[in-house]
Amino acid sequence: MTPHPIVLPRSTPEAQGISSAAITAFLAAVEQHDCGLHSLMLLRHGHVVAEGWWSPYTPGAPHMLYSLSKSFTSTAIGLAVAEGRLSVDDPVLGFFPAEAPRRPGANLAAMRIRHLLSMSTGHDHDTTGFLWRRRDGDWARAFLSRPVAYAPGTHFLYNTGATYMLSAIIQRVTGQTLLEYLRPRLFEPLGIEGPTWESCPRGVNTGGFGLSIKTEDIARFGQLYLQRGLWQGQRLLAEDWIAEASARQISNGTDAESDWQQGYGYQFWRCRHGAYRGDGAFGQFCVILPEQDAVIAITAGSPNMQAVLNLIWAHLLPAMTDAPRAEDAAAQKALADKLGRLALAPAPGASSTPVAAKAAGQRYHFDGARAKLKAVAFDFGDSEDVLTVADAHGEHRVICGHSAWVTSETTWNPASLRPLPPDARLPIAASGAWTAADTYELRLYFTETPYRATMICKFVANKIKLKLRLNVSFGPTEFPQLVGRSGEML
């Protein structure tokens, strides 16, 4: 029997004490500041008062959460505590007798689960890179082999390896992956369908990143925390755990204007204005405002996450009142119109030029060890174009609309946007247009990720000058220009 889908109630903003005009102003501000939002869902008093997706992003598509995944991992620990499977005061080494060093130092021996949760393990460097580089794929052993410079609980250091260890502990004590453990306890009761979670080489969910769910799923998770663990009359999570996880467990700075220096809980950040949040790289947000009884869920490809929060505090926070507001039909219509036409612009320009006919069918190959690409080719058509890319993993196709988005899937992973198997298929929305007689621009949105790639191709005689850039990245966003010559595809 298929369960009935859980639908969050909808309401006008004014009925829930928030100004429609203020929400419209927030939307205009994030666009003006080029914050790169992909979606927004705003809840007040348990009702969705505004929701929108910037085309080509859609409500039904999951989105990479990056470190917002951490808050879900913390939740699994809270559930395991309630079931009596572990305590936050359990020593970390007790779960990994085979992986522990022969002679663990005093600081490692003193490390408890609560220190993993609060990013106070005592390390002086994030352990994540060491996990990735472990040749045998034993990430737990890699974590436990790192020096622990400080007494646990005394120093804050954002350390994604610590969250991986929480996932590994869940798997040790339950015999299930983090995803399997959470499915009947959290995801199914909240109506979160089809969550996926990346795993390490040994089959442990990565914990600190790797979860993909939809925007409304983020909102439901936030609403569960706002309701102190209750969901539709059922207690899913202990109220004491909510209070502990969302409280300041350790100080992480003194800058009163930074939402990254207000203290850290159990895989949740404290915010200004009495709020707290889970967040992930490039603008994945679940912001919980207990004093305002509100939740804000956002997905994005943003280079400046603090700017997004600043605009929330500037526009949305002061627009919330305790009592309902008078209905404002004109403002509500303006907001609905704005939400209905949210869109990211496809590549602007002409659908063809005389150069297109000369370049069509040519194969341009690149020399040099630094080249991420081996070759490119173009098939310029009447209604859409096809880009073919050759790299170290083979050949890949991308279909591009003419000044419009075309959605498809591709095996191309430009600049290694994320660690994927070579044959993995990424949903993509792509468009292409001639911005000058000899210059073709492609805009490529990997629609289940924060990433956007822009490729500028200038055709000169039998050569192509290709420039690739990304909107966001953990490394460079601009790459050296490549020069290719026409010839056979490599």
Secondary structure, 3 states (H helix, E strand, C coil): CCCCCCCCCECCCHHHCECHHHHHHHHHHHHHCCCCEEEEEEEECCEEEEEEECECCCCCCCEECHHHHHHHHHHHHHHHHHCCCCCCCCEHHHHCCCCCCCCCCHHHHHCEHHHHHCCCCCCCCCCHHHHHHCCCCCHHHHHHCCCCCCCCCCCCCCCHHHHHHHHHHHHHHHCCCHHHHHHHHHHHHHCCCCCEECECCCCCECCCCCEEECHHHHHHHHHHHHCCCEECCEECCCHHHHHHHHCCCECCCCCCCCCCCCCECCCCEECHHHCEEEEECCCEEEEEEHHHCEEEEEEECCCCHHHHHHHHHHHHHHHECCCCCCCCHHHHHHHHHHHHCCECCCCCCECCCHHHHHHCCCEEEECCCCCCCCEEEEEECCCEEEEEEEECCEEEEEEEEECCCEEEEECCCCCCCCCCCCCCCEEEEEEEEEEECCEEEEEEECCCCCCEEEEEEEEECCEEEEEEEECCCCCCCECCCEEEEECCCC
